[in-house]
Amino acid sequence: MNHMVEKQMRSAILEIGSFWYSAWVDAGQPELKDLVKIDLEPEEKQMQENVEKKYRNGIPIGREL
């Protein structure tokens, strides 16, 4: 299908990001560092650390291009 699904997913990611950016701008560009921070569950924290470790080691995460 000549990567049609991938193209649609990339397009959707860009559109959603643009939507959120526009909403943030329309809201007056509030400072985001003052938001409430919620601690991760231990399982989520471990998963995040594993992904970060793979990224630092150059291991592909997800589907390769």
C-alpha positions as protocol buffer text, in pm:
chain_id: "A"
residue {
  index: 1
  type: MET
  ca { x: 0 y: 0 z: 0 }
}
residue {
  index: 2
  type: ASN
  ca { x: 308 y: 221 z: -42 }
}
residue {
  index: 3
  type: HIS
  ca { x: 324 y: 328 z: 327 }
}
residue {
  index: 4
  type: MET
  ca { x: -21 y: 488 z: 309 }
}
residue {
  index: 5
  type: VAL
  ca { x: -108 y: 404 z: 672 }
}
residue {
  index: 6
  type: GLU
  ca { x: 223 y: 547 z: 796 }
}
residue {
  index: 7
  type: LYS
  ca { x: 164 y: 869 z: 601 }
}
residue {
  index: 8
  type: GLN
  ca { x: -185 y: 901 z: 749 }
}
residue {
  index: 9
  type: MET
  ca { x: -53 y: 842 z: 1104 }
}
residue {
  index: 10
  type: ARG
  ca { x: 221 y: 1103 z: 1060 }
}
residue {
  index: 11
  type: SER
  ca { x: -35 y: 1347 z: 923 }
}
residue {
  index: 12
  type: ALA
  ca { x: -265 y: 1281 z: 1221 }
}
residue {
  index: 13
  type: ILE
  ca { x: 23 y: 1340 z: 1465 }
}
residue {
  index: 14
  type: LEU
  ca { x: 102 y: 1675 z: 1303 }
}
residue {
  index: 15
  type: GLU
  ca { x: -264 y: 1780 z: 1303 }
}
residue {
  index: 16
  type: ILE
  ca { x: -315 y: 1692 z: 1670 }
}
residue {
  index: 17
  type: GLY
  ca { x: 5 y: 1873 z: 1769 }
}
residue {
  index: 18
  type: SER
  ca { x: -104 y: 2178 z: 1570 }
}
residue {
  index: 19
  type: PHE
  ca { x: -445 y: 2169 z: 1740 }
}
residue {
  index: 20
  type: TRP
  ca { x: -292 y: 2162 z: 2089 }
}
residue {
  index: 21
  type: TYR
  ca { x: -40 y: 2434 z: 2001 }
}
residue {
  index: 22
  type: SER
  ca { x: -317 y: 2659 z: 1868 }
}
residue {
  index: 23
  type: ALA
  ca { x: -524 y: 2599 z: 2182 }
}
residue {
  index: 24
  type: TRP
  ca { x: -223 y: 2691 z: 2397 }
}
residue {
  index: 25
  type: VAL
  ca { x: -164 y: 3010 z: 2197 }
}
residue {
  index: 26
  type: ASP
  ca { x: -533 y: 3102 z: 2214 }
}
residue {
  index: 27
  type: ALA
  ca { x: -522 y: 3052 z: 2592 }
}
residue {
  index: 28
  type: GLY
  ca { x: -256 y: 3321 z: 2617 }
}
residue {
  index: 29
  type: GLN
  ca { x: 49 y: 3091 z: 2623 }
}
residue {
  index: 30
  type: PRO
  ca { x: 30 y: 3010 z: 2995 }
}
residue {
  index: 31
  type: GLU
  ca { x: 345 y: 2893 z: 3174 }
}
residue {
  index: 32
  type: LEU
  ca { x: 344 y: 2512 z: 3170 }
}
residue {
  index: 33
  type: LYS
  ca { x: 612 y: 2454 z: 3434 }
}
residue {
  index: 34
  type: ASP
  ca { x: 366 y: 2554 z: 3707 }
}
residue {
  index: 35
  type: LEU
  ca { x: 129 y: 2267 z: 3635 }
}
residue {
  index: 36
  type: VAL
  ca { x: 62 y: 2005 z: 3901 }
}
residue {
  index: 37
  type: LYS
  ca { x: 313 y: 1722 z: 3880 }
}
residue {
  index: 38
  type: ILE
  ca { x: 189 y: 1369 z: 3941 }
}
residue {
  index: 39
  type: ASP
  ca { x: 440 y: 1100 z: 4036 }
}
residue {
  index: 40
  type: LEU
  ca { x: 448 y: 791 z: 3817 }
}
residue {
  index: 41
  type: GLU
  ca { x: 356 y: 446 z: 3941 }
}
residue {
  index: 42
  type: PRO
  ca { x: 663 y: 222 z: 3993 }
}
residue {
  index: 43
  type: GLU
  ca { x: 575 y: 11 z: 3684 }
}
residue {
  index: 44
  type: GLU
  ca { x: 536 y: 321 z: 3467 }
}
residue {
  index: 45
  type: LYS
  ca { x: 861 y: 466 z: 3597 }
}
residue {
  index: 46
  type: GLN
  ca { x: 1048 y: 142 z: 3521 }
}
residue {
  index: 47
  type: MET
  ca { x: 899 y: 132 z: 3169 }
}
residue {
  index: 48
  type: GLN
  ca { x: 1002 y: 493 z: 3109 }
}
residue {
  index: 49
  type: GLU
  ca { x: 1357 y: 421 z: 3229 }
}
residue {
  index: 50
  type: ASN
  ca { x: 1380 y: 117 z: 2997 }
}
residue {
  index: 51
  type: VAL
  ca { x: 1270 y: 323 z: 2697 }
}
residue {
  index: 52
  type: GLU
  ca { x: 1517 y: 599 z: 2786 }
}
residue {
  index: 53
  type: LYS
  ca { x: 1799 y: 344 z: 2819 }
}
residue {
  index: 54
  type: LYS
  ca { x: 1716 y: 193 z: 2478 }
}
residue {
  index: 55
  type: TYR
  ca { x: 1707 y: 541 z: 2325 }
}
residue {
  index: 56
  type: ARG
  ca { x: 2050 y: 631 z: 2468 }
}
residue {
  index: 57
  type: ASN
  ca { x: 2196 y: 305 z: 2335 }
}
residue {
  index: 58
  type: GLY
  ca { x: 2058 y: 369 z: 1986 }
}
residue {
  index: 59
  type: ILE
  ca { x: 1814 y: 78 z: 1995 }
}
residue {
  index: 60
  type: PRO
  ca { x: 1508 y: 147 z: 1776 }
}
residue {
  index: 61
  type: ILE
  ca { x: 1189 y: 191 z: 1972 }
}
residue {
  index: 62
  type: GLY
  ca { x: 878 y: 93 z: 1781 }
}
residue {
  index: 63
  type: ARG
  ca { x: 869 y: 24 z: 1411 }
}
residue {
  index: 64
  type: GLU
  ca { x: 1183 y: 81 z: 1206 }
}
residue {
  index: 65
  type: LEU
  ca { x: 1156 y: 298 z: 896 }
}
